[in-house]
């Protein structure tokens, strides 16, 4: 059995918050309850990816797209966030490094790398845009 949740949201901080809250609720309904380890790992990453779509992928009058897919019985979770900007692409997962000094940005992808089983990005086809994704493969139930 598979569960899928998709939505388009305005490329605003409010849109990112709404996407995170609705997806967190879906996870709870689908058997990954609030307060469990998997839920507490997935939701911050989902929040980071939607916030990045707003901060780094915003194009006026363009939305971002969220896809949340949960498959069973393997209990795999995949998040995809697509925006319409292509000139600034994320680093490759192997190249993510902590920011130097007192830089107060650049830590979000470190969070993604630490919590997800794997993550990456690709240019959208057909374009324009890019998709950043993260996956979890759980061996036990929530």
N, C-alpha and C positions, 0 to 999 in steps of 0.2 A: 504494500500500500504506500502511496505517496501523497503528500500534501504540498500544495503550492499556493503561495500568496504573492500577488503582483499588484503594484500600484505605481502610478505616476504622481509626482508631488512637485509643488512649486519649489524652485531652487532658492529657498529662503531658510533661515534658521528655524522658523516655525514649521516649514514643510519637513525638514530633517527630523525635528522632534516628533512630529505626528507619525512619520514613517516608523521611527524607532518604537514608539509606544504601541502602534497597531501590530507591528511584527512581534513584539514581546508578548502581547496578548495572544496572538496566534500560536506562538510556541507553547504557551501555557495550555491552551485548548488542545493542542496536538500531543500532549503528554510530556513536554519538557517544562515542568512547572517552575513558577517563580521561586527563587530561593535555592534552587539546586545548582550544582557546579556547572553543568552544561549551559543552563540558562544564564548564569552569571558570567560565562565566558563569551557566549554568542552575542548577547545584547550590547555590551560595550563596543564590540567590533562592528556590529551593525550601525551603531551610533557614530562611530568614527568614519566609516565609509560614507554614510549619508552626509555627515558634516563636511567631509572632504569634497563631496560632489557639489555642495553649496559654495564652499570657500574657494576651491581651486578649479571647479568645472562650470561655474555659473556663466551662462550666456543669457542676456536679457530676453525675456519672453520665451525661454526654453525650460522645460521641466527636467527632472531626473527620474529615472526608472529604477524601482527596487523589485528584485525577484528573490523570494525566500522559498527554498525547496527542502523538504524533510522526507527522506525515504526510510522505509522500514522493511524488513526487520533489522537491517544492518545499522540503522540509526545514523545515517549520514545527513549532514546539514550543509547546504550551500547557500551563500548570499552572493548576489550580484547587484552592483549599483552602477548604472550607466548614465553618463552625462554627455553633453554635446561638444565639449572642448577637446582639441587634439594637440594644441601647441605645447602644452606642459604635461608631460607624461610622468607617471610615478617611476621611481627607481625600480630596477629588477629586485625581486625579493632577496637575493644574495648580497645586494649592495646597500641594504638599509643599515644605517649607522646612527648612533646617538648623536644629537647635535652637540657642537662644541661650545664651551663657555656658557654664557647666560642666555643664550637663544631660547626664547619661550615658545618656539614652534618646532615642528619636525619630530615629535615623539609619537604621533598617532600610528604610523606604520610600524613602529617598534612594538606597540601594543598589539596590533594585528598579528605580527609575526610571532609574538610570544603566546598568544591565546589560540590561534587557529592551527589546525593540523598542517595546512598549506594555504598559500594565497598567491595571487598574481594579477596580471592585468593584460588586456589586449585591446587593440583598436577595434571599434565597432564596424561591422560589415553588414550591410552597407553603411557607410559613415554619414555624416561626421560624428565623431565621439569616441569614447573609450569606456570600457567596462573594467571595474576592479572587483575581484571576487575573493572569497575566503571560504574554506571548507573545514568541516570537522568530521572525523570518523570515530565514533564512540564504540567501544567494545562492550560496555555494560549499559544497562538502562538507567534512566535518570532517577 
